[in-house]
Amino acid sequence: MAALLRTEATRHSVTIHSEVDASTPKIVVDRVQLQQVFMNLMLNAIEAMKETGGELTVSARLNPEGQLVFSITDTGVGLPAESTERIFDAFHTTKPQGTGMGLAITRSIVSLTEGECGPLQ
C-alpha cells in the first residue's frame, strides 16, 4: 500500500516509512482485506496531515506472546476528543466530505480476522 499511496502522500508533503524487521514471519491472510485495512488507515493519516505534512510509519513486529502486530502511526494533530469514542461507528466522520464508512469497514474486517489470527491490536 505504501507504493500505491506514495504519490498521494508526496502531494501532501507526507513521508511514508516502513519498519518491518527481516525476521518478521510470513503469514497467511486475505490479501484484499488486509490491503483495504491498510488503505483506509493510511489514507486517513495522509488526509489528516494534508495541511501540514508529516510522517506516516507502517510497522510490523512480534509481541512478547509471539503474535504479529501491525502499527500505523502519523505525526498529525490527532482526533478531536469528542470523536474518540465513536471513530469506528458507521456514518461517523470528522471530514467535510467523509462518509463515515472507511473506519467502520476497517473495524469489521479486523474483527472478522481476529478469530482466524488471534487478537488484533
C-alpha positions as CSV (number, residue, x, y, z in Angstrom):
1,M,0.0,0.0,0.0
2,A,2.9,2.4,0.6
3,A,3.9,2.2,-3.0
4,L,0.3,2.8,-4.2
5,L,-0.2,5.7,-1.9
6,R,3.2,7.3,-2.3
7,T,2.0,9.8,-4.9
8,E,-0.9,11.0,-2.7
9,A,1.5,11.2,0.3
10,T,4.0,13.2,-1.7
11,R,1.4,15.6,-2.9
12,H,0.6,16.5,0.7
13,S,4.3,16.5,1.9
14,V,3.8,13.3,3.8
15,T,6.7,10.9,4.0
16,I,5.9,7.2,4.4
17,H,8.3,4.9,6.3
18,S,8.1,1.2,6.7
19,E,9.6,-0.6,9.7
20,V,9.4,-4.3,9.2
21,D,12.2,-6.4,10.6
22,A,13.7,-9.0,8.2
23,S,12.9,-11.7,10.7
24,T,9.2,-10.9,10.7
25,P,7.4,-14.2,9.8
26,K,5.2,-14.5,6.7
27,I,1.5,-15.1,7.5
28,V,-1.5,-16.3,5.5
29,V,-4.2,-13.7,5.3
30,D,-6.8,-12.5,2.9
31,R,-4.7,-10.0,0.9
32,V,-7.6,-7.9,-0.4
33,Q,-9.0,-7.4,3.1
34,L,-5.6,-6.6,4.6
35,Q,-5.0,-4.1,1.7
36,Q,-8.4,-2.5,2.4
37,V,-7.5,-2.1,6.1
38,F,-4.1,-0.5,5.4
39,M,-5.5,1.7,2.6
40,N,-8.3,3.1,4.9
41,L,-5.9,3.8,7.8
42,M,-3.1,5.2,5.6
43,L,-5.4,7.4,3.6
44,N,-6.9,8.8,6.8
45,A,-3.5,9.5,8.1
46,I,-2.4,11.3,4.9
47,E,-5.6,13.3,4.8
48,A,-5.1,14.3,8.4
49,M,-1.7,15.7,7.6
50,K,-2.5,17.3,4.2
51,E,-2.3,20.9,5.5
52,T,0.9,20.5,7.5
53,G,2.7,17.5,6.0
54,G,4.3,14.9,8.3
55,E,5.4,11.4,8.6
56,L,3.4,8.1,8.3
57,T,5.0,5.0,9.7
58,V,3.9,1.4,9.0
59,S,5.5,-1.2,11.2
60,A,5.2,-4.9,11.9
61,R,6.7,-6.7,14.9
62,L,6.3,-9.7,17.1
63,N,4.9,-9.0,20.5
64,P,6.1,-10.9,23.6
65,E,3.4,-13.6,23.0
66,G,4.7,-14.2,19.5
67,Q,1.8,-12.5,17.8
68,L,2.4,-10.3,14.7
69,V,1.4,-6.7,15.5
70,F,0.9,-4.1,12.7
71,S,1.0,-0.5,13.6
72,I,0.2,2.6,11.5
73,T,1.2,5.9,13.1
74,D,1.4,9.5,11.9
75,T,2.5,12.9,13.2
76,G,-0.9,14.6,12.6
77,V,-2.7,16.6,15.2
78,G,-4.9,13.7,16.3
79,L,-8.6,13.2,16.7
80,P,-11.0,15.7,18.3
81,A,-11.7,14.5,21.8
82,E,-15.4,14.2,21.2
83,S,-14.8,11.7,18.3
84,T,-12.6,9.1,20.0
85,E,-15.5,7.1,21.3
86,R,-17.3,7.0,18.0
87,I,-14.5,6.9,15.5
88,F,-15.3,3.3,14.3
89,D,-19.0,3.8,14.2
90,A,-20.7,3.6,10.8
91,F,-21.5,7.1,9.4
92,H,-19.5,9.0,12.0
93,T,-17.0,11.2,10.2
94,T,-14.7,14.1,11.1
95,K,-14.2,15.1,7.5
96,P,-16.4,17.5,5.5
97,Q,-16.7,15.1,2.6
98,G,-16.4,11.9,4.6
99,T,-19.0,9.1,4.5
100,G,-18.0,7.6,7.9
101,M,-17.6,4.1,6.4
102,G,-13.8,3.7,6.0
103,L,-13.0,3.1,9.6
104,A,-16.3,1.1,10.2
105,I,-15.3,-1.2,7.3
106,T,-11.8,-1.4,8.7
107,R,-13.1,-2.4,12.2
108,S,-15.4,-5.0,10.6
109,I,-12.5,-6.6,8.7
110,V,-10.2,-6.6,11.8
111,S,-13.0,-8.1,13.9
112,L,-13.6,-10.9,11.4
113,T,-9.9,-11.6,11.1
114,E,-9.3,-11.6,14.8
115,G,-10.9,-15.1,15.2
116,E,-8.7,-16.5,12.5
117,C,-5.4,-14.9,13.5
118,G,-5.8,-14.3,17.2
119,P,-6.3,-10.9,18.9
120,L,-5.6,-7.9,16.7
121,Q,-4.3,-4.7,18.2
